[in-house]
Amino acid sequence: MLFIRVIEAHANVPARVTISIVTPGEVKVEAELSAPARSWSFRNAYAGALGFAERVKDFRATGPSGQNTGAKKIASGEFRSEHDATRITYTVDLSAASAAGVPHISWLTAGGGFLMFADLIPRDIESLAAEFKLPSGWMIESSLSPINGSYEVPEPEKAVFIVGNSLRKTSNTNLELVVNGTWPFKDNKAFDAAMQVMKHYTTLTGLKLPRTSLIAIAPFSLGGAKWKAETRGATVILLIDPDAHFDTWIGQLKVIFTHEMLHLWVPNSLQLDGDYDWFFEGFTLYTALRTALDLKVINFKGFLETLAGAYDVYISYPDDVSLIQASETRWTGGFNQVYVKGMLVAFLYDLKIRKESSGSATLADRYRELFGGRVTANANGNEVIIALLDAGPAMSGFGKLYVENNTKLELEQLLPTYGLTLDTSGKKSQLQVSRNLSAEQKQLLRSLGLSD
């Protein structure tokens, strides 16, 4: 059982949390509240994972003298008390996490797991300091650094802790890699791959992340999927099925890192409001693919094959809403075009800006402008990024056409301008370089990665 003692924040004093792991799989929380309260709310949905607040059990609230204040469950994850309470206790079953819910929610096994305060701590507690007491032989790691054994947690919803009995850490001042379990790759090789990606994105965005980032790798049986990942706050969570096999483990890890580590910047280092998932997922997919090409994880042929495969997926599903609308309903429906259409729109944008600027500008320049310090905090993400994409007469209207409006992508007709042909007549689409390239087209495709 995992025991957590919480003292809720009062004014600027953070809550204090004591976490003791006794029996893996269950969490017990005891909270001493600095101010009386009668209601508590736990997150019940996140990134497609639903209903996990049902794991909160045995909720009890007491007053200053220890008297029961009559707390009752009124809905999933919602508790109300008849009288003012200064103390709450409850348990959370972390053994019930499924492949459908991870890596978005907390889980714990005999060998370790992830503790995410977003679903362990009531949302009413906005800041806290946590202390941990672990079983013999267990370790704990986080992107947060402990001070005298206590972790200051100013944003509980972004806090992630990995615990386990076989954690290994590789680190420098910019990045920490924590691995739980035994894998076919060497930790230092995985760390070097992650650092290569981090350096690339620091250059691409022009922003050095203000704090040390953490990549945590752990085993989890995923029921068919080889791996799943999420980036929350300054932490990249990577779960790999113990039975997974990759031809090149470091190459596969580097491909995963190209996508997930960009989220440390976009959207996690941006203070923008609204649903702009089309950019931080779709454009990230394309930028990650470009990064894999730049880092020579893939070649230009593989780059084109991936985009052709994305187009096959795109035309296999209806494209009946705009990317902004798709972002708003990303987790509520079936297949969502945020990913593949967003990726292909980014590809088309990169081609267009390279052509219109004679190769002097690329999509990467827009990332540097985004992090250049001119974006107002808490501005509307869609408005900010569309305005950025449309900057300059040659690109004006691109965002409205392909992001705000429901404009279908007809790449067969659009790509020949850039020296590319797309053949969709076979079982798989073929994206290839045109046979007779103009000098301008050769220059553009060379800037994109085509070699002679």
Beta strands, then each sheet from edge to edge (+ up, - down):
strand 1: 2-7
strand 2: 15-21
strand 3: 26-41
strand 4: 45-46
strand 5: 49-50
strand 6: 56-62
strand 7: 72-75
strand 8: 78-93
strand 9: 107-108
strand 10: 112-116
strand 11: 128-133
strand 12: 139-142
strand 13: 150-153
strand 14: 160-164
strand 15: 167-171
strand 16: 175-180
strand 17: 213-219
strand 18: 227-232
strand 19: 235-240
strand 20: 272-273
strand 21: 379-380
strand 22: 420-423
strand 23: 430-433
sheet 1: 6+ 8- 3+ 1+ 2- 11- 13+
sheet 2: 4+ 5-
sheet 3: 6+ 8- 7+
sheet 4: 9+ 10- 14+ 12-
sheet 5: 15+ 16- 17- 19- 18+
sheet 6: 20+ 21+
sheet 7: 22+ 23-
end
